[in-house]
Each structure stands twice: as structure tokens, then as C-alpha cells.
């Protein structure tokens, strides 16, 4: 069983999260800026589809990318050099998040419904959610968005309309984080794309230990 939260409830300890499905912690509450910031500080994030209540997750293990472990393939490095890509920050947040909400190949729905879009737009206006965008010849070719608290960056979603465009945005994010002394990106759950770029799984307790130092 998982806890049902109202708007005044606090999150339960993350060690109460289910093993199947991995990381499901609780349901309910709201998507206010204060609630989302509290969740991220605790290593919790929302993820649910249309028709479901708000579901909150803290999986174990946790997929992360240490900035110093980013892997750039030869083909990606060549495209960065030769294809005229430009990385911008926060110049088109709404366009990026809406593109991330669009249908994916082989998928019929999206986890980024209207409530989630509005919630992250509010986080962006509050200065906590950011987009890293890949532009080419004046067109938005790909990008990603996520949340930053202190020196911790939480990656949320990526999209691409041109080969490697989302990866170029990730490289730009890593470079910016390195300049700011931020060593880590939370990738939440394992995907082949993230693994190919150097992300790896670590125990949740290790993730929370790193998180506690970085968010402050």
C-alpha cells in the first residue's frame, strides 16, 4: 500500500517506496512550486499519465550522470563541430517542454499532460526550471529541460527533430554545470540513450547522500 496525500500532507520517507513498481512512493497532493521543490530536495519526482492521480516516485537504484563521466562519441563530436549547432539556455522554455510532451515513436500517449506543463512553466517563472536548446539555422532542433536547486540538476525530458540535437543540448548542459561547480545530473531511470552517454545507476542511499550536500 502507498500513502494518499492531501495538500497539507508531508511526503513519507523514501525507504517506504515500493519495489514493484520500482520507486512508487505515494499519490495525491498537488503540483505547486513549493510542493515540487520539496519533492526534488527529497529525491522524489512526479510521474503519471492522463486519468491517473499524481504519482510520486523515488526509485532504487537511481540513474545519474556524473558530469566528469559524460561520453561523447566520435560521431557526436563531429556533429558538434561541423553541423552549425548553437546551444541556448532558457530562450524557448515553453517550446521545449511542449515538444517534450509530444507523441514519441511507438508510444500512444504522454506523461506530460496539461497539469504537468503548467506546473513546470510555474517552476520556470520562479527561476528553478530551465531549458537547454539546440538551434541550427535559426530553427529549434532539439533540447531538454530540468530543474536546478543549488548545485543539483534534475533532468526531466529531451526531444530532438534532428540527429544528435538533444545530445548536443545535454553536452551544453554538462559544460554549463561544470562551470558552475555542479557535478551531477539526476536522470531518474535507466534508458539506453542515457547509458550510452555515460549515465549509470547508483543506490538510492548514495544518491540521497550526494543530493543532501548539493541542494544546500
N, C-alpha and C positions, 0 to 999 in steps of 0.2 A: 504494500500500500504506500501511496505517496501523500504528502500533505496538500491540503487545499488552502490557499492563501486568500485573505481579503486584502483590501487596500492598506490596512494598518498592520498586517502581519509581517514579522521578520522572516527571513529565509532560514530554513533548518540547516544544521551542519551538513557540509557536503559529503561527509562519510556515510550519510544516510541514503545517498543516491543508489538507484537500482543497478544491478549488474546486467539485467536484461529487461528492457533495452538499456544499453550501457550509458550510465550517467543521468538518467531521468531522475530529477530530484523532487520537483513539486509542480503544482499547477495553480493558475489563477493570478491574483493581484492585478497589476496594471503595467503600462509601458511608459510611465512618466520618466522624465530626465533623472529625477532623484532615485527612482527605483532601478533604472538601468545602471547608473553609476555605482550604486550599492552592489548590484549583482556582479558587475565586472570586477570590482575590488575584491570580491569573494571568490572569483574564479567560476562564476556562473553566467550563463548566457541564455537568451530566449531562442526557441526554435520550434515552430509549429506551422501547420498548414491550415488552409481555409476550412472553417467548420469545426476546428478543434479549439479548446481553451488555450490560453497562453501556457506553454510548457517551458520549464526551466531545467537546464542541463549542466552537469559538471562531470564529464567522462573521465574514466581512468583505464588506460593511460591517456595522456594529453599530447596532441600533436603540436609541436612548436618548431620554429625556425630560429636558431641562433644566427645572428647577422654575420658572424665570422665564418659560418659554415655554408653560406649561400654557394650553390654550384651553378656556374654559368657555362653552358655547353659551347662548343666552338661555333655551332650554327647560330645560337642566340647572340654570342659576342659579335659575330659577323653582321647580323641584322641590326644590332645596336649601332655599329659603326657606319653601316652603308645605306640604311633604308630611310634615313632622314627623320627618325622618330624624335619627338620632343616630349619630355615629361613635365607636366604642370601639377600644381597642388591646389586643390580647392577652387579651381576656376569653373567647374561644372559639376558640383556635387549632385544636384538633382538629376542631371542626365545620367551620371554614372550609376546611381542607386536604382534608377528606373530601368536602365539597361541590365543591371544585375538581376532585376525582378522578371525580366523577360523569359519566355519559354526557352528551355535548353533542348538540344538534340536528344531524342529518346525519352523525354520527360513531358508529361501532360500538364503539370501544374507548377506552382511556385510556392516557396515558403515565405516569400516577401510580399505579403498582402498589404492592403491599404493601411491597416493599423501600424504595421511594422515600418512601412515607408514614412508615415507621419512621425513615428517615434524617432527614427534616425535623422529625419530632417530637423526635428527639435534639438536633438543632440548636436547636430552640426551648427545650428544657430547659437547654441550655448558654448561652442568652441571645443567640443570633445570628439566629434566625428569628422573625419577628413577623407577626401578623395585624392587619389594619385592617378593622374590621367595620362594616357599616351596619345599624342596628337601626331598626325602626319599630313602635310599639305593642307593644314587648316581644318582637318576633319578629326573628330574623336574616334580613335581606332580601338581603344580598349582602356581598361582601368580597373581599379579596385577601391574599396572603401573599408574603413575600420574605425575603431575608437582608440583614443590615446588618453591615458591617465598617468601623469608623472612620466616616467621613462618606460612605461609598458604600452605596447601597441597590440591591439586585438584585431586581427584580420577577420573580416566578415564575408566578403564575396568578391569575385572577379568576373570580368566579362571581356570578350575580345571579338572584334569583327575582322581583324587581320592577323595573320600568322605571327605569333610571339608578342602581340601587343600587350596582353595582360602581364606577361613575364617581364616586359620592359618596364611596366609600371611598378612591378614588385622590386626590380633592381633599383629603380629610383627611390622607392620607399626605404630599402635597406641602406642606400647611400645616405639618405637624409637622417635616418635613425642613428647611424654610426656617427655622423657629425654632431648629433645631439647627445651622444653617450647612452643611447638606448640599445641594449644588446639582444633583445628578444622580441619575436612576434608570436603571438598565440594564434595557432592555425586550427584549433578546436579538435577536428577529427581528421583521420588519415585519408588522403587521396593519392592516387598515383602521380598526379601532376606535382603536388607539393613535395612528395618524396623525391621526385626527380630533381627538384631544386635544392635539396639538402635538408628538408624538414625531417624530423624524427619524433618518435614517441618517447615520452618520459613519464615516470609515475606521477600521479596526481599530487602526492605529497611533496615531491620535488618541485613541481610546477607552482604549488601554493607557497613554498618557501621562497622561490625566486620572485613571485608576484608580490609578496608582502614587502620586500625590500624596494621593488621598482615603483610601485604605485605611490609610495611616500617620497 
